[in-house]
């Protein structure tokens, strides 16, 4: 250990001034963003009035949070001293998702009337999102890579000083399987996304492929949101338990 992480009889000690940590809000925003995608998809296929401005504001808020935090983590690597892989896992993925949400917000705010005036609103939205399919598939494959790395190298295990998650510190595969499984679910939905767009329509019932993508992202989004919310407690506890003595 170096002067950043120290151990010994007193347990783990972390100089938090050298490791800015904000993947808590990133997790909440990412989870909410996945739920948002499912919700807007459902809204487009239903007969009730669709207000693009409201959806644009939501996408803008979530996209801003993910873009700013993801960009900062991607460019500055705040975890470089001890958890450098976290800068890739959380920073780059949040940046990509954030920019996609910002693009969605911009389109809905400026051109949302094209959707509301279309006979098939879902198909209209799908035709606009179609060209992004290549990038989304690429992100899905990247998430598969992250999931594989998490399992092979047993990443994501919390130290015993962290409340709740630290209870599994002696079995690192538990949290590795949990987090890697979430990334794999999102990645599978991303790989299927462009194919689901081809059958996305407001006219008729949703196809099994569209439903599958929606279920994958909804489940992963809910878990990420709840996990991120819990981490506001567990990360504060970790900080309290590992602060250097004055």
C-alpha positions as protocol buffer text, in pm:
chain_id: "A"
residue {
  index: 1
  type: UNK
  ca { x: 0 y: 0 z: 0 }
}
residue {
  index: 2
  type: UNK
  ca { x: 109 y: 358 z: -57 }
}
residue {
  index: 3
  type: UNK
  ca { x: 17 y: 679 z: 123 }
}
residue {
  index: 4
  type: UNK
  ca { x: -319 y: 684 z: -57 }
}
residue {
  index: 5
  type: UNK
  ca { x: -454 y: 355 z: 81 }
}
residue {
  index: 6
  type: UNK
  ca { x: -314 y: 232 z: 411 }
}
residue {
  index: 7
  type: UNK
  ca { x: -413 y: -60 z: 624 }
}
residue {
  index: 8
  type: UNK
  ca { x: -284 y: -220 z: 936 }
}
residue {
  index: 9
  type: UNK
  ca { x: -451 y: -279 z: 1270 }
}
residue {
  index: 10
  type: UNK
  ca { x: -672 y: 28 z: 1232 }
}
residue {
  index: 11
  type: UNK
  ca { x: -819 y: -99 z: 904 }
}
residue {
  index: 12
  type: UNK
  ca { x: -846 y: 68 z: 566 }
}
residue {
  index: 13
  type: UNK
  ca { x: -764 y: 440 z: 548 }
}
residue {
  index: 14
  type: UNK
  ca { x: -833 y: 643 z: 233 }
}
residue {
  index: 15
  type: UNK
  ca { x: -723 y: 995 z: 150 }
}
residue {
  index: 16
  type: UNK
  ca { x: -1051 y: 1102 z: -9 }
}
residue {
  index: 17
  type: UNK
  ca { x: -907 y: 1434 z: -122 }
}
residue {
  index: 18
  type: UNK
  ca { x: -720 y: 1231 z: -385 }
}
residue {
  index: 19
  type: UNK
  ca { x: -1024 y: 1034 z: -508 }
}
residue {
  index: 20
  type: UNK
  ca { x: -1336 y: 1238 z: -594 }
}
residue {
  index: 21
  type: UNK
  ca { x: -1630 y: 997 z: -595 }
}
residue {
  index: 22
  type: UNK
  ca { x: -1963 y: 1073 z: -760 }
}
residue {
  index: 23
  type: UNK
  ca { x: -2073 y: 747 z: -920 }
}
residue {
  index: 24
  type: UNK
  ca { x: -2366 y: 760 z: -678 }
}
residue {
  index: 25
  type: UNK
  ca { x: -2555 y: 1026 z: -874 }
}
residue {
  index: 26
  type: UNK
  ca { x: -2432 y: 866 z: -1197 }
}
residue {
  index: 27
  type: UNK
  ca { x: -2598 y: 537 z: -1103 }
}
residue {
  index: 28
  type: UNK
  ca { x: -2927 y: 706 z: -1010 }
}
residue {
  index: 29
  type: UNK
  ca { x: -2928 y: 908 z: -1333 }
}
residue {
  index: 30
  type: UNK
  ca { x: -2834 y: 608 z: -1548 }
}
residue {
  index: 31
  type: UNK
  ca { x: -3109 y: 400 z: -1392 }
}
residue {
  index: 32
  type: UNK
  ca { x: -3361 y: 680 z: -1439 }
}
residue {
  index: 33
  type: UNK
  ca { x: -3241 y: 721 z: -1798 }
}
residue {
  index: 34
  type: UNK
  ca { x: -3306 y: 355 z: -1880 }
}
residue {
  index: 35
  type: UNK
  ca { x: -3652 y: 379 z: -1723 }
}
residue {
  index: 36
  type: UNK
  ca { x: -3710 y: 699 z: -1922 }
}
residue {
  index: 37
  type: UNK
  ca { x: -3638 y: 520 z: -2251 }
}
residue {
  index: 38
  type: UNK
  ca { x: -3894 y: 252 z: -2167 }
}
residue {
  index: 39
  type: UNK
  ca { x: -4151 y: 508 z: -2053 }
}
residue {
  index: 40
  type: UNK
  ca { x: -4122 y: 723 z: -2364 }
}
residue {
  index: 41
  type: UNK
  ca { x: -4151 y: 411 z: -2578 }
}
residue {
  index: 42
  type: UNK
  ca { x: -4474 y: 318 z: -2403 }
}
residue {
  index: 43
  type: UNK
  ca { x: -4606 y: 674 z: -2434 }
}
residue {
  index: 44
  type: UNK
  ca { x: -4543 y: 674 z: -2808 }
}
residue {
  index: 45
  type: UNK
  ca { x: -4749 y: 360 z: -2857 }
}
residue {
  index: 46
  type: UNK
  ca { x: -5048 y: 475 z: -2654 }
}
residue {
  index: 47
  type: UNK
  ca { x: -5335 y: 694 z: -2761 }
}
residue {
  index: 48
  type: UNK
  ca { x: -5309 y: 960 z: -2490 }
}
residue {
  index: 49
  type: UNK
  ca { x: -5167 y: 1300 z: -2566 }
}
residue {
  index: 50
  type: UNK
  ca { x: -4790 y: 1306 z: -2610 }
}
residue {
  index: 51
  type: UNK
  ca { x: -4614 y: 1618 z: -2478 }
}
residue {
  index: 52
  type: UNK
  ca { x: -4263 y: 1625 z: -2627 }
}
residue {
  index: 53
  type: UNK
  ca { x: -4155 y: 1921 z: -2414 }
}
residue {
  index: 54
  type: UNK
  ca { x: -4195 y: 1726 z: -2091 }
}
residue {
  index: 55
  type: UNK
  ca { x: -3998 y: 1432 z: -2225 }
}
residue {
  index: 56
  type: UNK
  ca { x: -3733 y: 1672 z: -2358 }
}
residue {
  index: 57
  type: UNK
  ca { x: -3687 y: 1829 z: -2014 }
}
residue {
  index: 58
  type: UNK
  ca { x: -3647 y: 1488 z: -1853 }
}
residue {
  index: 59
  type: UNK
  ca { x: -3395 y: 1373 z: -2112 }
}
residue {
  index: 60
  type: UNK
  ca { x: -3209 y: 1701 z: -2077 }
}
residue {
  index: 61
  type: UNK
  ca { x: -3178 y: 1681 z: -1699 }
}
residue {
  index: 62
  type: UNK
  ca { x: -3058 y: 1320 z: -1701 }
}
residue {
  index: 63
  type: UNK
  ca { x: -2836 y: 1376 z: -2005 }
}
residue {
  index: 64
  type: UNK
  ca { x: -2670 y: 1679 z: -1847 }
}
residue {
  index: 65
  type: UNK
  ca { x: -2588 y: 1492 z: -1526 }
}
residue {
  index: 66
  type: UNK
  ca { x: -2446 y: 1191 z: -1707 }
}
residue {
  index: 67
  type: UNK
  ca { x: -2255 y: 1394 z: -1965 }
}
residue {
  index: 68
  type: UNK
  ca { x: -2088 y: 1626 z: -1714 }
}
residue {
  index: 69
  type: UNK
  ca { x: -1991 y: 1357 z: -1464 }
}
residue {
  index: 70
  type: UNK
  ca { x: -1902 y: 1105 z: -1733 }
}
residue {
  index: 71
  type: UNK
  ca { x: -1688 y: 1355 z: -1923 }
}
residue {
  index: 72
  type: UNK
  ca { x: -1505 y: 1462 z: -1610 }
}
residue {
  index: 73
  type: UNK
  ca { x: -1438 y: 1102 z: -1508 }
}
residue {
  index: 74
  type: UNK
  ca { x: -1332 y: 1005 z: -1861 }
}
residue {
  index: 75
  type: UNK
  ca { x: -1086 y: 1294 z: -1897 }
}
residue {
  index: 76
  type: UNK
  ca { x: -946 y: 1322 z: -1543 }
}
residue {
  index: 77
  type: UNK
  ca { x: -954 y: 961 z: -1415 }
}
residue {
  index: 78
  type: UNK
  ca { x: -1027 y: 1043 z: -1048 }
}
residue {
  index: 79
  type: UNK
  ca { x: -997 y: 672 z: -956 }
}
residue {
  index: 80
  type: UNK
  ca { x: -659 y: 633 z: -1126 }
}
residue {
  index: 81
  type: UNK
  ca { x: -463 y: 579 z: -807 }
}
residue {
  index: 82
  type: UNK
  ca { x: -633 y: 255 z: -711 }
}
residue {
  index: 83
  type: UNK
  ca { x: -944 y: 175 z: -918 }
}
residue {
  index: 84
  type: UNK
  ca { x: -844 y: 289 z: -1270 }
}
residue {
  index: 85
  type: UNK
  ca { x: -1088 y: 48 z: -1438 }
}
residue {
  index: 86
  type: UNK
  ca { x: -1381 y: 233 z: -1274 }
}
residue {
  index: 87
  type: UNK
  ca { x: -1302 y: 538 z: -1486 }
}
residue {
  index: 88
  type: UNK
  ca { x: -1373 y: 329 z: -1796 }
}
residue {
  index: 89
  type: UNK
  ca { x: -1662 y: 127 z: -1656 }
}
residue {
  index: 90
  type: UNK
  ca { x: -1860 y: 419 z: -1517 }
}
residue {
  index: 91
  type: UNK
  ca { x: -1711 y: 726 z: -1684 }
}
residue {
  index: 92
  type: UNK
  ca { x: -1715 y: 632 z: -2051 }
}
residue {
  index: 93
  type: UNK
  ca { x: -2050 y: 452 z: -2040 }
}
residue {
  index: 94
  type: UNK
  ca { x: -2217 y: 741 z: -1857 }
}
residue {
  index: 95
  type: UNK
  ca { x: -2070 y: 989 z: -2105 }
}
residue {
  index: 96
  type: UNK
  ca { x: -2206 y: 795 z: -2403 }
}
residue {
  index: 97
  type: UNK
  ca { x: -2552 y: 751 z: -2251 }
}
residue {
  index: 98
  type: UNK
  ca { x: -2560 y: 1116 z: -2144 }
}
residue {
  index: 99
  type: UNK
  ca { x: -2483 y: 1246 z: -2492 }
}
residue {
  index: 100
  type: UNK
  ca { x: -2753 y: 1020 z: -2639 }
}
residue {
  index: 101
  type: UNK
  ca { x: -3004 y: 1159 z: -2391 }
}
residue {
  index: 102
  type: UNK
  ca { x: -2900 y: 1518 z: -2469 }
}
residue {
  index: 103
  type: UNK
  ca { x: -2949 y: 1450 z: -2840 }
}
residue {
  index: 104
  type: UNK
  ca { x: -3293 y: 1309 z: -2759 }
}
residue {
  index: 105
  type: UNK
  ca { x: -3377 y: 1619 z: -2558 }
}
residue {
  index: 106
  type: UNK
  ca { x: -3268 y: 1851 z: -2838 }
}
residue {
  index: 107
  type: UNK
  ca { x: -3474 y: 1668 z: -3099 }
}
residue {
  index: 108
  type: UNK
  ca { x: -3787 y: 1648 z: -2884 }
}
residue {
  index: 109
  type: UNK
  ca { x: -3761 y: 2017 z: -2795 }
}
residue {
  index: 110
  type: UNK
  ca { x: -3700 y: 2140 z: -3149 }
}
residue {
  index: 111
  type: UNK
  ca { x: -3877 y: 1880 z: -3364 }
}
residue {
  index: 112
  type: UNK
  ca { x: -4121 y: 1709 z: -3129 }
}
residue {
  index: 113
  type: UNK
  ca { x: -4414 y: 1823 z: -3341 }
}
residue {
  index: 114
  type: UNK
  ca { x: -4298 y: 1586 z: -3617 }
}
residue {
  index: 115
  type: UNK
  ca { x: -4380 y: 1299 z: -3383 }
}
residue {
  index: 116
  type: UNK
  ca { x: -4708 y: 1434 z: -3252 }
}
residue {
  index: 117
  type: UNK
  ca { x: -4835 y: 1504 z: -3604 }
}
residue {
  index: 118
  type: UNK
  ca { x: -4736 y: 1165 z: -3746 }
}
residue {
  index: 119
  type: UNK
  ca { x: -4999 y: 898 z: -3800 }
}
residue {
  index: 120
  type: UNK
  ca { x: -4763 y: 639 z: -3651 }
}
residue {
  index: 121
  type: UNK
  ca { x: -4575 y: 824 z: -3378 }
}
residue {
  index: 122
  type: UNK
  ca { x: -4364 y: 527 z: -3275 }
}
residue {
  index: 123
  type: UNK
  ca { x: -4252 y: 453 z: -3631 }
}
residue {
  index: 124
  type: UNK
  ca { x: -4167 y: 821 z: -3683 }
}
residue {
  index: 125
  type: UNK
  ca { x: -3950 y: 824 z: -3369 }
}
residue {
  index: 126
  type: UNK
  ca { x: -3789 y: 496 z: -3473 }
}
residue {
  index: 127
  type: UNK
  ca { x: -3698 y: 635 z: -3814 }
}
residue {
  index: 128
  type: UNK
  ca { x: -3521 y: 928 z: -3648 }
}
residue {
  index: 129
  type: UNK
  ca { x: -3337 y: 706 z: -3398 }
}
residue {
  index: 130
  type: UNK
  ca { x: -3242 y: 446 z: -3659 }
}
residue {
  index: 131
  type: UNK
  ca { x: -2904 y: 589 z: -3764 }
}
residue {
  index: 132
  type: UNK
  ca { x: -2788 y: 580 z: -3401 }
}
residue {
  index: 133
  type: UNK
  ca { x: -2834 y: 205 z: -3401 }
}
residue {
  index: 134
  type: UNK
  ca { x: -2474 y: 137 z: -3502 }
}
residue {
  index: 135
  type: UNK
  ca { x: -2338 y: 332 z: -3204 }
}
residue {
  index: 136
  type: UNK
  ca { x: -2590 y: 174 z: -2966 }
}
residue {
  index: 137
  type: UNK
  ca { x: -2487 y: -174 z: -3081 }
}
residue {
  index: 138
  type: UNK
  ca { x: -2123 y: -78 z: -3029 }
}
residue {
  index: 139
  type: UNK
  ca { x: -2204 y: 33 z: -2675 }
}
residue {
  index: 140
  type: UNK
  ca { x: -2387 y: -293 z: -2617 }
}
residue {
  index: 141
  type: UNK
  ca { x: -2082 y: -493 z: -2721 }
}
residue {
  index: 142
  type: UNK
  ca { x: -1869 y: -272 z: -2494 }
}
residue {
  index: 143
  type: UNK
  ca { x: -2102 y: -352 z: -2205 }
}
residue {
  index: 144
  type: UNK
  ca { x: -2053 y: -722 z: -2277 }
}
residue {
  index: 145
  type: UNK
  ca { x: -1679 y: -659 z: -2250 }
}
residue {
  index: 146
  type: UNK
  ca { x: -1726 y: -484 z: -1916 }
}
residue {
  index: 147
  type: UNK
  ca { x: -1943 y: -769 z: -1789 }
}
residue {
  index: 148
  type: UNK
  ca { x: -1681 y: -1025 z: -1893 }
}
residue {
  index: 149
  type: UNK
  ca { x: -1402 y: -825 z: -1729 }
}
residue {
  index: 150
  type: UNK
  ca { x: -1605 y: -796 z: -1410 }
}
residue {
  index: 151
  type: UNK
  ca { x: -1643 y: -1173 z: -1389 }
}
residue {
  index: 152
  type: UNK
  ca { x: -1293 y: -1273 z: -1500 }
}
residue {
  index: 153
  type: UNK
  ca { x: -1108 y: -1021 z: -1282 }
}
residue {
  index: 154
  type: UNK
  ca { x: -1369 y: -1020 z: -1001 }
}
residue {
  index: 155
  type: UNK
  ca { x: -1421 y: -645 z: -1009 }
}
residue {
  index: 156
  type: UNK
  ca { x: -1674 y: -433 z: -816 }
}
residue {
  index: 157
  type: UNK
  ca { x: -1619 y: -595 z: -474 }
}
residue {
  index: 158
  type: UNK
  ca { x: -1668 y: -346 z: -190 }
}
residue {
  index: 159
  type: UNK
  ca { x: -1418 y: -329 z: 100 }
}
residue {
  index: 160
  type: UNK
  ca { x: -1540 y: -460 z: 438 }
}
residue {
  index: 161
  type: UNK
  ca { x: -1550 y: -102 z: 570 }
}
residue {
  index: 162
  type: UNK
  ca { x: -1843 y: -22 z: 337 }
}
residue {
  index: 163
  type: UNK
  ca { x: -2185 y: -80 z: 497 }
}
residue {
  index: 164
  type: UNK
  ca { x: -2417 y: -340 z: 337 }
}
residue {
  index: 165
  type: UNK
  ca { x: -2206 y: -425 z: 30 }
}
residue {
  index: 166
  type: UNK
  ca { x: -1900 y: -476 z: 250 }
}
residue {
  index: 167
  type: UNK
  ca { x: -2072 y: -775 z: 407 }
}
residue {
  index: 168
  type: UNK
  ca { x: -1982 y: -967 z: 91 }
}
residue {
  index: 169
  type: UNK
  ca { x: -1618 y: -855 z: 83 }
}
residue {
  index: 170
  type: UNK
  ca { x: -1504 y: -1210 z: 153 }
}
residue {
  index: 171
  type: UNK
  ca { x: -1691 y: -1336 z: -156 }
}
residue {
  index: 172
  type: UNK
  ca { x: -1596 y: -1092 z: -435 }
}
residue {
  index: 173
  type: UNK
  ca { x: -1774 y: -1299 z: -700 }
}
residue {
  index: 174
  type: UNK
  ca { x: -2113 y: -1210 z: -552 }
}
residue {
  index: 175
  type: UNK
  ca { x: -2091 y: -840 z: -637 }
}
residue {
  index: 176
  type: UNK
  ca { x: -1898 y: -918 z: -955 }
}
residue {
  index: 177
  type: UNK
  ca { x: -2185 y: -1135 z: -1079 }
}
residue {
  index: 178
  type: UNK
  ca { x: -2444 y: -878 z: -967 }
}
residue {
  index: 179
  type: UNK
  ca { x: -2291 y: -573 z: -1138 }
}
residue {
  index: 180
  type: UNK
  ca { x: -2169 y: -766 z: -1441 }
}
residue {
  index: 181
  type: UNK
  ca { x: -2517 y: -912 z: -1484 }
}
residue {
  index: 182
  type: UNK
  ca { x: -2667 y: -564 z: -1492 }
}
residue {
  index: 183
  type: UNK
  ca { x: -2421 y: -450 z: -1759 }
}
residue {
  index: 184
  type: UNK
  ca { x: -2495 y: -764 z: -1961 }
}
residue {
  index: 185
  type: UNK
  ca { x: -2872 y: -700 z: -1945 }
}
residue {
  index: 186
  type: UNK
  ca { x: -2829 y: -344 z: -2069 }
}
residue {
  index: 187
  type: UNK
  ca { x: -2583 y: -459 z: -2334 }
}
residue {
  index: 188
  type: UNK
  ca { x: -2824 y: -722 z: -2465 }
}
residue {
  index: 189
  type: UNK
  ca { x: -3098 y: -462 z: -2495 }
}
residue {
  index: 190
  type: UNK
  ca { x: -2858 y: -230 z: -2677 }
}
residue {
  index: 191
  type: UNK
  ca { x: -2757 y: -500 z: -2928 }
}
residue {
  index: 192
  type: UNK
  ca { x: -3123 y: -579 z: -2998 }
}
residue {
  index: 193
  type: UNK
  ca { x: -3223 y: -210 z: -3011 }
}
residue {
  index: 194
  type: UNK
  ca { x: -3181 y: -140 z: -3387 }
}
residue {
  index: 195
  type: UNK
  ca { x: -3369 y: -458 z: -3475 }
}
residue {
  index: 196
  type: UNK
  ca { x: -3650 y: -365 z: -3234 }
}
residue {
  index: 197
  type: UNK
  ca { x: -3678 y: -24 z: -3401 }
}
residue {
  index: 198
  type: UNK
  ca { x: -3773 y: -191 z: -3730 }
}
residue {
  index: 199
  type: UNK
  ca { x: -4089 y: -329 z: -3570 }
}
residue {
  index: 200
  type: UNK
  ca { x: -4167 y: -37 z: -3338 }
}
residue {
  index: 201
  type: UNK
  ca { x: -4512 y: 98 z: -3424 }
}
residue {
  index: 202
  type: UNK
  ca { x: -4812 y: 265 z: -3264 }
}
residue {
  index: 203
  type: UNK
  ca { x: -5041 y: 70 z: -3495 }
}
residue {
  index: 204
  type: UNK
  ca { x: -5101 y: -274 z: -3352 }
}
residue {
  index: 205
  type: UNK
  ca { x: -4950 y: -468 z: -3066 }
}
residue {
  index: 206
  type: UNK
  ca { x: -4587 y: -449 z: -2961 }
}
residue {
  index: 207
  type: UNK
  ca { x: -4370 y: -723 z: -3104 }
}
residue {
  index: 208
  type: UNK
  ca { x: -4189 y: -970 z: -2874 }
}
residue {
  index: 209
  type: UNK
  ca { x: -3855 y: -811 z: -2967 }
}
residue {
  index: 210
  type: UNK
  ca { x: -3969 y: -464 z: -2860 }
}
residue {
  index: 211
  type: UNK
  ca { x: -4110 y: -606 z: -2538 }
}
residue {
  index: 212
  type: UNK
  ca { x: -3786 y: -789 z: -2468 }
}
residue {
  index: 213
  type: UNK
  ca { x: -3574 y: -474 z: -2502 }
}
residue {
  index: 214
  type: UNK
  ca { x: -3820 y: -286 z: -2282 }
}
residue {
  index: 215
  type: UNK
  ca { x: -3812 y: -551 z: -2010 }
}
residue {
  index: 216
  type: UNK
  ca { x: -3431 y: -574 z: -2013 }
}
residue {
  index: 217
  type: UNK
  ca { x: -3386 y: -199 z: -1977 }
}
residue {
  index: 218
  type: UNK
  ca { x: -3669 y: -155 z: -1728 }
}
residue {
  index: 219
  type: UNK
  ca { x: -3535 y: -423 z: -1493 }
}
residue {
  index: 220
  type: UNK
  ca { x: -3177 y: -296 z: -1518 }
}
residue {
  index: 221
  type: UNK
  ca { x: -3291 y: 65 z: -1480 }
}
residue {
  index: 222
  type: UNK
  ca { x: -3489 y: -2 z: -1163 }
}
residue {
  index: 223
  type: UNK
  ca { x: -3200 y: -198 z: -1009 }
}
residue {
  index: 224
  type: UNK
  ca { x: -2943 y: 68 z: -1099 }
}
residue {
  index: 225
  type: UNK
  ca { x: -3162 y: 346 z: -961 }
}
residue {
  index: 226
  type: UNK
  ca { x: -3224 y: 164 z: -632 }
}
residue {
  index: 227
  type: UNK
  ca { x: -2861 y: 52 z: -606 }
}
residue {
  index: 228
  type: UNK
  ca { x: -2740 y: 408 z: -666 }
}
residue {
  index: 229
  type: UNK
  ca { x: -2980 y: 545 z: -407 }
}
residue {
  index: 230
  type: UNK
  ca { x: -2856 y: 288 z: -153 }
}
residue {
  index: 231
  type: UNK
  ca { x: -2498 y: 386 z: -232 }
}
residue {
  index: 232
  type: UNK
  ca { x: -2562 y: 735 z: -98 }
}
residue {
  index: 233
  type: UNK
  ca { x: -2577 y: 563 z: 241 }
}
residue {
  index: 234
  type: UNK
  ca { x: -2308 y: 300 z: 183 }
}
residue {
  index: 235
  type: UNK
  ca { x: -2055 y: 540 z: 30 }
}
residue {
  index: 236
  type: UNK
  ca { x: -2103 y: 794 z: 307 }
}
residue {
  index: 237
  type: UNK
  ca { x: -2051 y: 510 z: 554 }
}
residue {
  index: 238
  type: UNK
  ca { x: -1736 y: 402 z: 370 }
}
residue {
  index: 239
  type: UNK
  ca { x: -1600 y: 757 z: 385 }
}
residue {
  index: 240
  type: UNK
  ca { x: -1674 y: 785 z: 756 }
}
residue {
  index: 241
  type: UNK
  ca { x: -1515 y: 446 z: 826 }
}
residue {
  index: 242
  type: UNK
  ca { x: -1198 y: 512 z: 626 }
}
residue {
  index: 243
  type: UNK
  ca { x: -1119 y: 881 z: 685 }
}
residue {
  index: 244
  type: UNK
  ca { x: -766 y: 951 z: 809 }
}
residue {
  index: 245
  type: UNK
  ca { x: -746 y: 1056 z: 1169 }
}
residue {
  index: 246
  type: UNK
  ca { x: -705 y: 1428 z: 1217 }
}
